[in-house]
């Protein structure tokens, strides 16, 4: 079992930045590739970013490429999502996931225009 807790969400103006954190406990999260997903009101959950177990490989949804950066600190069992140049369409609940199996409860990000 892996327990995941996201934090760092909030209200920000368009063009601003936020950094989300996902703290893991239980079985070490370094065993898993880690993902960030998001779900906007009335829309399906969508993939945002993934990082490999070692952190050496990342990939991103086209909608966030060049603006968001995923990273991890395995010593701290924490994954981060640095979000820059935020847009109103980035407004959503952001979730982290371990291995596509374990999920956090989400953190709200709201970007005002």
C-alpha positions in Angstrom: 0.0 0.0 0.0 1.1 3.6 -0.7 -0.7 6.6 0.7 -0.4 9.8 -1.2 -1.2 13.3 0.0 -1.2 16.2 -2.4 -0.7 19.8 -1.3 0.2 23.2 -2.8 -3.0 24.0 -4.7 -4.7 27.3 -4.5 -6.0 30.4 -6.3 -3.6 32.1 -8.7 -3.9 34.7 -11.4 -3.2 33.8 -15.1 0.5 33.9 -15.8 1.3 32.9 -12.2 3.0 29.8 -10.8 2.3 27.1 -8.2 4.2 24.1 -7.1 2.3 21.0 -6.1 3.7 18.3 -3.8 2.7 14.7 -3.4 4.0 13.1 -0.3 4.0 9.3 -0.1 4.0 7.0 2.8 3.8 3.3 3.2 5.6 1.2 0.6 8.3 3.4 -0.8 7.1 5.4 -3.8 10.5 5.0 -5.4 9.2 1.6 -6.6 6.8 3.3 -8.9 6.6 5.6 -11.8 4.6 8.6 -10.6 1.9 10.5 -12.5 0.0 13.7 -12.2 -3.5 13.8 -13.5 -6.2 16.5 -13.4 -9.9 16.7 -13.6 -11.8 19.9 -14.5 -15.5 20.3 -13.6 -17.6 18.3 -16.1 -14.6 16.8 -17.8 -12.9 13.4 -17.6 -9.7 13.0 -15.7 -6.7 13.6 -17.9 -3.0 12.8 -17.9 -0.6 15.7 -17.1 2.9 14.3 -16.5 4.8 11.2 -15.6 8.2 10.6 -14.1 10.1 7.4 -14.0 11.2 5.6 -10.9 14.7 7.1 -11.0 13.5 10.5 -12.2 15.6 10.1 -15.3 12.7 10.1 -17.7 9.7 12.4 -17.9 6.9 13.0 -20.3 4.1 15.5 -20.5 0.7 16.2 -22.0 1.0 18.5 -25.0 -1.2 21.1 -23.2 1.4 21.6 -20.4 4.6 20.9 -22.2 7.1 23.7 -21.7 5.1 25.2 -18.8 5.0 22.3 -16.2 7.9 20.4 -14.8 7.6 17.1 -12.8 10.4 16.1 -10.5 10.9 13.7 -7.5 13.0 13.4 -4.4 13.1 9.7 -3.6 14.9 10.4 -0.3 11.8 12.4 0.8 9.3 10.1 -1.0 7.9 13.3 -2.6 7.0 14.2 -6.2 6.5 17.7 -7.3 4.8 19.5 -10.2 6.1 23.0 -10.9 3.4 24.9 -12.9 4.4 28.1 -14.6 2.5 30.4 -17.0 -0.7 29.1 -15.6 -3.9 29.6 -17.7 -7.6 29.5 -16.7 -7.9 26.2 -18.6 -5.5 24.7 -16.1 -8.2 25.0 -13.4 -8.8 21.5 -12.1 -8.4 19.1 -9.2 -4.9 17.7 -9.5 -4.1 14.1 -8.4 -0.9 12.2 -8.1 -0.8 8.5 -8.7 1.8 5.8 -8.0 2.1 3.1 -10.6 -1.4 4.0 -11.8 -2.7 2.0 -8.8 -2.6 4.2 -5.8 -4.2 7.7 -5.8 -4.2 10.8 -3.6 -7.3 12.8 -2.7 -6.4 15.7 -5.0 -5.7 19.4 -4.5 -7.7 22.2 -6.1 -5.9 24.6 -8.5 -7.9 27.6 -9.7 -6.5 30.1 -12.2 -8.3 33.3 -12.6 -8.3 35.4 -15.8 
